[in-house]
Amino acid sequence: MREDVILGAGLLAAAANIIMQLGRPGVGYGVVESRVDDGNVYRRPFKRGRTTLTYLAVAMLGTDEERAAYRRAVNAQHAQVVSTASSPVPYNAFDPELQLWVAACLYKGFEDVHTAYLCPLPADELDEVYRAAAPLGTTLQVPEDMWPADRAAFEQYWRRGLDQVHIDDTVREYLRGIATASFLPRPLHLLTRRFNLFVTTGFLPPEFREQMRLRWTARQQRRFDGMNRVLGRIIRASPQVVRAFPYNVCLWDLRRRLRAGKPLV
């Protein structure tokens, strides 16, 4: 069931998902103030992208041993992400509550992408996919009993979580750069910024658009829906190996690195 929601085309929603994650102040400032240069998307955008995609791939498609190995590698980075006396909010990358919020956003992103490109999942399949997605959180520090028991419980958690979303000017400026792809080399940034902002805004739930002060019209929604219908037809006609790209390549690379004893992050 995890394979069913792994769609490479969903990377178009990546910036929207980052905004959702960082909408929780503890996560937002943990990223904005992070002293881990290797994880800074503005300094190492391609390495940061590989690390995130590999985490998603190993959490959803990897073995228990592979998840344990990646957990150790990520923990070494997360150990450096902790608030200081001057931080506007307290945070710690090992905080299971913050990690649960990030994992919940990741799961919500997979579900939203499947709905946009293919179709809403039937209730019984949705519950099965949801339960199978628990490693998005439990691969790191989220205990299994913290992952909401079923999709209905998750919906309640999600609604409560939205009440804790607050994006201030500092985090909004950082995220605006994500939405407009300003972390990319200048030629790519200029080429993609308008499109990236369009798809990012389209994938954002209304609560996050409001926090980001992003305008969205009915006409834009029609264009967005039309784009997704076209992509959906392409995805349905594609073999699984194409649908799963680049997640499958990231998992292959992780396994190659494990065999060679190379750093995973």
Secondary structure as a PSIPRED ss2 file (coil, helix, strand):
# PSIPRED VFORMAT (PSIPRED V4.0)

   1 M C   1.000  0.000  0.000
   2 R C   1.000  0.000  0.000
   3 E H   0.000  1.000  0.000
   4 D H   0.000  1.000  0.000
   5 V H   0.000  1.000  0.000
   6 I C   1.000  0.000  0.000
   7 L C   1.000  0.000  0.000
   8 G H   0.000  1.000  0.000
   9 A H   0.000  1.000  0.000
  10 G H   0.000  1.000  0.000
  11 L H   0.000  1.000  0.000
  12 L H   0.000  1.000  0.000
  13 A H   0.000  1.000  0.000
  14 A H   0.000  1.000  0.000
  15 A H   0.000  1.000  0.000
  16 A H   0.000  1.000  0.000
  17 N H   0.000  1.000  0.000
  18 I H   0.000  1.000  0.000
  19 I H   0.000  1.000  0.000
  20 M H   0.000  1.000  0.000
  21 Q H   0.000  1.000  0.000
  22 L H   0.000  1.000  0.000
  23 G C   1.000  0.000  0.000
  24 R C   1.000  0.000  0.000
  25 P H   0.000  1.000  0.000
  26 G H   0.000  1.000  0.000
  27 V H   0.000  1.000  0.000
  28 G H   0.000  1.000  0.000
  29 Y H   0.000  1.000  0.000
  30 G H   0.000  1.000  0.000
  31 V H   0.000  1.000  0.000
  32 V H   0.000  1.000  0.000
  33 E C   1.000  0.000  0.000
  34 S C   1.000  0.000  0.000
  35 R C   1.000  0.000  0.000
  36 V C   1.000  0.000  0.000
  37 D H   0.000  1.000  0.000
  38 D H   0.000  1.000  0.000
  39 G H   0.000  1.000  0.000
  40 N C   1.000  0.000  0.000
  41 V C   1.000  0.000  0.000
  42 Y C   1.000  0.000  0.000
  43 R C   1.000  0.000  0.000
  44 R C   1.000  0.000  0.000
  45 P H   0.000  1.000  0.000
  46 F H   0.000  1.000  0.000
  47 K H   0.000  1.000  0.000
  48 R H   0.000  1.000  0.000
  49 G H   0.000  1.000  0.000
  50 R H   0.000  1.000  0.000
  51 T H   0.000  1.000  0.000
  52 T H   0.000  1.000  0.000
  53 L H   0.000  1.000  0.000
  54 T H   0.000  1.000  0.000
  55 Y H   0.000  1.000  0.000
  56 L H   0.000  1.000  0.000
  57 A H   0.000  1.000  0.000
  58 V H   0.000  1.000  0.000
  59 A H   0.000  1.000  0.000
  60 M H   0.000  1.000  0.000
  61 L H   0.000  1.000  0.000
  62 G C   1.000  0.000  0.000
  63 T C   1.000  0.000  0.000
  64 D H   0.000  1.000  0.000
  65 E H   0.000  1.000  0.000
  66 E H   0.000  1.000  0.000
  67 R H   0.000  1.000  0.000
  68 A H   0.000  1.000  0.000
  69 A H   0.000  1.000  0.000
  70 Y H   0.000  1.000  0.000
  71 R H   0.000  1.000  0.000
  72 R H   0.000  1.000  0.000
  73 A H   0.000  1.000  0.000
  74 V H   0.000  1.000  0.000
  75 N H   0.000  1.000  0.000
  76 A H   0.000  1.000  0.000
  77 Q H   0.000  1.000  0.000
  78 H H   0.000  1.000  0.000
  79 A C   1.000  0.000  0.000
  80 Q C   1.000  0.000  0.000
  81 V C   1.000  0.000  0.000
  82 V E   0.000  0.000  1.000
  83 S C   1.000  0.000  0.000
  84 T C   1.000  0.000  0.000
  85 A C   1.000  0.000  0.000
  86 S C   1.000  0.000  0.000
  87 S C   1.000  0.000  0.000
  88 P C   1.000  0.000  0.000
  89 V C   1.000  0.000  0.000
  90 P C   1.000  0.000  0.000
  91 Y C   1.000  0.000  0.000
  92 N E   0.000  0.000  1.000
  93 A C   1.000  0.000  0.000
  94 F C   1.000  0.000  0.000
  95 D C   1.000  0.000  0.000
  96 P H   0.000  1.000  0.000
  97 E H   0.000  1.000  0.000
  98 L H   0.000  1.000  0.000
  99 Q H   0.000  1.000  0.000
 100 L H   0.000  1.000  0.000
 101 W H   0.000  1.000  0.000
 102 V H   0.000  1.000  0.000
 103 A H   0.000  1.000  0.000
 104 A H   0.000  1.000  0.000
 105 C H   0.000  1.000  0.000
 106 L H   0.000  1.000  0.000
 107 Y H   0.000  1.000  0.000
 108 K H   0.000  1.000  0.000
 109 G H   0.000  1.000  0.000
 110 F H   0.000  1.000  0.000
 111 E H   0.000  1.000  0.000
 112 D H   0.000  1.000  0.000
 113 V H   0.000  1.000  0.000
 114 H H   0.000  1.000  0.000
 115 T H   0.000  1.000  0.000
 116 A H   0.000  1.000  0.000
 117 Y H   0.000  1.000  0.000
 118 L C   1.000  0.000  0.000
 119 C C   1.000  0.000  0.000
 120 P C   1.000  0.000  0.000
 121 L C   1.000  0.000  0.000
 122 P C   1.000  0.000  0.000
 123 A H   0.000  1.000  0.000
 124 D H   0.000  1.000  0.000
 125 E H   0.000  1.000  0.000
 126 L H   0.000  1.000  0.000
 127 D H   0.000  1.000  0.000
 128 E H   0.000  1.000  0.000
 129 V H   0.000  1.000  0.000
 130 Y H   0.000  1.000  0.000
 131 R H   0.000  1.000  0.000
 132 A H   0.000  1.000  0.000
 133 A C   1.000  0.000  0.000
 134 A C   1.000  0.000  0.000
 135 P H   0.000  1.000  0.000
 136 L H   0.000  1.000  0.000
 137 G H   0.000  1.000  0.000
 138 T H   0.000  1.000  0.000
 139 T C   1.000  0.000  0.000
 140 L C   1.000  0.000  0.000
 141 Q C   1.000  0.000  0.000
 142 V C   1.000  0.000  0.000
 143 P C   1.000  0.000  0.000
 144 E H   0.000  1.000  0.000
 145 D H   0.000  1.000  0.000
 146 M H   0.000  1.000  0.000
 147 W C   1.000  0.000  0.000
 148 P C   1.000  0.000  0.000
 149 A C   1.000  0.000  0.000
 150 D C   1.000  0.000  0.000
 151 R H   0.000  1.000  0.000
 152 A H   0.000  1.000  0.000
 153 A H   0.000  1.000  0.000
 154 F H   0.000  1.000  0.000
 155 E H   0.000  1.000  0.000
 156 Q H   0.000  1.000  0.000
 157 Y H   0.000  1.000  0.000
 158 W H   0.000  1.000  0.000
 159 R H   0.000  1.000  0.000
 160 R H   0.000  1.000  0.000
 161 G H   0.000  1.000  0.000
 162 L H   0.000  1.000  0.000
 163 D C   1.000  0.000  0.000
 164 Q C   1.000  0.000  0.000
 165 V C   1.000  0.000  0.000
 166 H C   1.000  0.000  0.000
 167 I C   1.000  0.000  0.000
 168 D C   1.000  0.000  0.000
 169 D H   0.000  1.000  0.000
 170 T H   0.000  1.000  0.000
 171 V H   0.000  1.000  0.000
 172 R H   0.000  1.000  0.000
 173 E H   0.000  1.000  0.000
 174 Y H   0.000  1.000  0.000
 175 L H   0.000  1.000  0.000
 176 R H   0.000  1.000  0.000
 177 G H   0.000  1.000  0.000
 178 I H   0.000  1.000  0.000
 179 A H   0.000  1.000  0.000
 180 T C   1.000  0.000  0.000
 181 A C   1.000  0.000  0.000
 182 S C   1.000  0.000  0.000
 183 F C   1.000  0.000  0.000
 184 L C   1.000  0.000  0.000
 185 P C   1.000  0.000  0.000
 186 R H   0.000  1.000  0.000
 187 P H   0.000  1.000  0.000
 188 L H   0.000  1.000  0.000
 189 H H   0.000  1.000  0.000
 190 L H   0.000  1.000  0.000
 191 L H   0.000  1.000  0.000
 192 T H   0.000  1.000  0.000
 193 R H   0.000  1.000  0.000
 194 R H   0.000  1.000  0.000
 195 F H   0.000  1.000  0.000
 196 N H   0.000  1.000  0.000
 197 L H   0.000  1.000  0.000
 198 F H   0.000  1.000  0.000
 199 V H   0.000  1.000  0.000
 200 T H   0.000  1.000  0.000
 201 T H   0.000  1.000  0.000
 202 G H   0.000  1.000  0.000
 203 F H   0.000  1.000  0.000
 204 L C   1.000  0.000  0.000
 205 P C   1.000  0.000  0.000
 206 P H   0.000  1.000  0.000
 207 E H   0.000  1.000  0.000
 208 F H   0.000  1.000  0.000
 209 R H   0.000  1.000  0.000
 210 E H   0.000  1.000  0.000
 211 Q H   0.000  1.000  0.000
 212 M H   0.000  1.000  0.000
 213 R C   1.000  0.000  0.000
 214 L C   1.000  0.000  0.000
 215 R C   1.000  0.000  0.000
 216 W C   1.000  0.000  0.000
 217 T C   1.000  0.000  0.000
 218 A H   0.000  1.000  0.000
 219 R H   0.000  1.000  0.000
 220 Q H   0.000  1.000  0.000
 221 Q H   0.000  1.000  0.000
 222 R H   0.000  1.000  0.000
 223 R H   0.000  1.000  0.000
 224 F H   0.000  1.000  0.000
 225 D H   0.000  1.000  0.000
 226 G H   0.000  1.000  0.000
 227 M H   0.000  1.000  0.000
 228 N H   0.000  1.000  0.000
 229 R H   0.000  1.000  0.000
 230 V H   0.000  1.000  0.000
 231 L H   0.000  1.000  0.000
 232 G H   0.000  1.000  0.000
 233 R H   0.000  1.000  0.000
 234 I H   0.000  1.000  0.000
 235 I H   0.000  1.000  0.000
 236 R H   0.000  1.000  0.000
 237 A C   1.000  0.000  0.000
 238 S C   1.000  0.000  0.000
 239 P C   1.000  0.000  0.000
 240 Q H   0.000  1.000  0.000
 241 V H   0.000  1.000  0.000
 242 V H   0.000  1.000  0.000
 243 R H   0.000  1.000  0.000
 244 A C   1.000  0.000  0.000
 245 F C   1.000  0.000  0.000
 246 P C   1.000  0.000  0.000
 247 Y H   0.000  1.000  0.000
 248 N H   0.000  1.000  0.000
 249 V H   0.000  1.000  0.000
 250 C H   0.000  1.000  0.000
 251 L H   0.000  1.000  0.000
 252 W H   0.000  1.000  0.000
 253 D H   0.000  1.000  0.000
 254 L H   0.000  1.000  0.000
 255 R H   0.000  1.000  0.000
 256 R H   0.000  1.000  0.000
 257 R H   0.000  1.000  0.000
 258 L H   0.000  1.000  0.000
 259 R H   0.000  1.000  0.000
 260 A H   0.000  1.000  0.000
 261 G C   1.000  0.000  0.000
 262 K C   1.000  0.000  0.000
 263 P C   1.000  0.000  0.000
 264 L C   1.000  0.000  0.000
 265 V C   1.000  0.000  0.000
